């Protein structure tokens, strides 16, 4: 039977939709870091709208509000001030996900467990006859300082059989996420083969993230959903302006602390 009404597919947003690396508790994921340096962006998590948005720097209404709140709460510890929305340091890097996975006929990706074993079936389909193959997909790894300083240690300590430092982009790492608010742990592997990923298959990290204007940020703070904010944008036909804002502001949040990974292993 044909549909009663054809629903128009709603355009979610004009932003590049990247594939973010997903980490499930105790599911090891093997990746190769592709960028020589991570990109750093400041973000705010707005609980009323359940979204993370890029900080607007000097123009940021959330930062301005935080300053006010701190002023009005003398002696109260930063993290205990009600309504304060801290600015978080987020690091982003392109990775090649090389985890051996099984793919069902419907296209679902099944990861092995900590012991490297696969379930015998998924979505009522037997996985026994399906061969596990590396996923080989470019994804964006975004996390905070904790994981990225862990990566920095691997970058500065991992050596090959000839006892030479190889650098983070030249060996695979395995990420294990313990669940909850804990940071994933990264461990070096002995896989040091050469990986060639064309630059055009990588994401432009400076264009990632949700960029709102300060007026839109205030809307989100008052509980307006992102979907409605974007709908209003389309109605007022300000998309091209909004895109311009996106470019300008992402240049502003460019890493000022990009010294992470900065040590050249060639010089050591
Ligand atoms: Zn801010």
Boltz pocket constraint, residues with backbone or C-beta under 6 A from the ligand:
constraints:
  - pocket:
      binder: B
      contacts: [[A, 44], [A, 54], [A, 55], [A, 56], [A, 57], [A, 60], [A, 61], [A, 62], [A, 63], [A, 64], [A, 87]]
      max_distance: 6.0
